[in-house]
């Protein structure tokens, strides 16, 4: 990587609406913000802060579990607001090399309602209404973007609310995640059709790994009962990559052709994306987020657009690094020039 002037990293932290940056930054060992896309990676976004604790300040004054934690990071001239998190746990570690105190926080609230297994029957409703009901009973708002789906009946059986929503999203082609006390659900095709956030070149890349594989389903068959014909109908979708001769069978109860087509399209698209899988570490770039797109330039046949499934932004005493996990982007659009 060519030498270049990199500015000083910036970090701002609030706990329960109180600025604690002056307590954190002098002792900071590492700050990690993990941003998951809500499609391939269903885990909650999370923040982890490690501080040196030789003076026992942090272990003697630990934050209360469930406290709100707000974070902004990046550079002084390019600050990203990571939003609101909730402290899930803290830990203390001692060795001869020093004492370390760690705070872990999640984007979803740690209250019991999100962790409780529930059984509910939803009848004569839509996917958006189901999401609204789940958001409301957990004290969240809903942002929904995309076409809706009608269900005569669908059951949530001994499942946590968020896990149930994420299962439906992945099955029917939506992206689902929690951000700023909102459940955000967006149509997968709209997300994949977005513009490129940043084009990475060898100048900013530290290391890069890409794997090309056809070890996934080549065809998708979704069978559903057609009440008019009184027989099972199969919706077949073929992926673009022909090397794999496997057939993926989706054994899911669906009520009509529209539902079956959405499932087949969603699984076909996700399979095609897995032809290319990679990871890249680069200088810290606050603008890159999960569910966005990046481009590669200067890497030969791998110069193309990719879908970002997970991003880790890490600030240590050595500087600021961004690590990205990505897949092939099934839709190619014009990207922005690198900054």
Buried (B, 14 or more C-beta within 10 A) or exposed (E): EEEEEEEEBBBBBBBEEEEBBEBBBEBBBBBBBBBBBBBBBBBBBBBBBBBBBEEEEBBEEBBEEEBBBBBBBBBEEBEBEBBBBBBBEBEEEEEEEEBBBBBBBBBBBBEEBBEEEBEBEBEEBBBBBBBBBBBEEBEBEBBBEBBEBBBEEBBBEEBBBBEBBBBBBBBBBBBBBBBBBBBBBBBBBEBBEBEBBBBBBBBBBEEBEBEEEBEBBBBBBBBBBEEEEEEEEEBEBEBEBEEBEEEBEBEBEBBBEEBBBBBBBBBBBBBBBBBBBBBBBBBBBBBBBBBBBBBBBEBEEBEBBBBBBBBBBBBBEEEBBBBBBBBBBBEEEEBEEBE
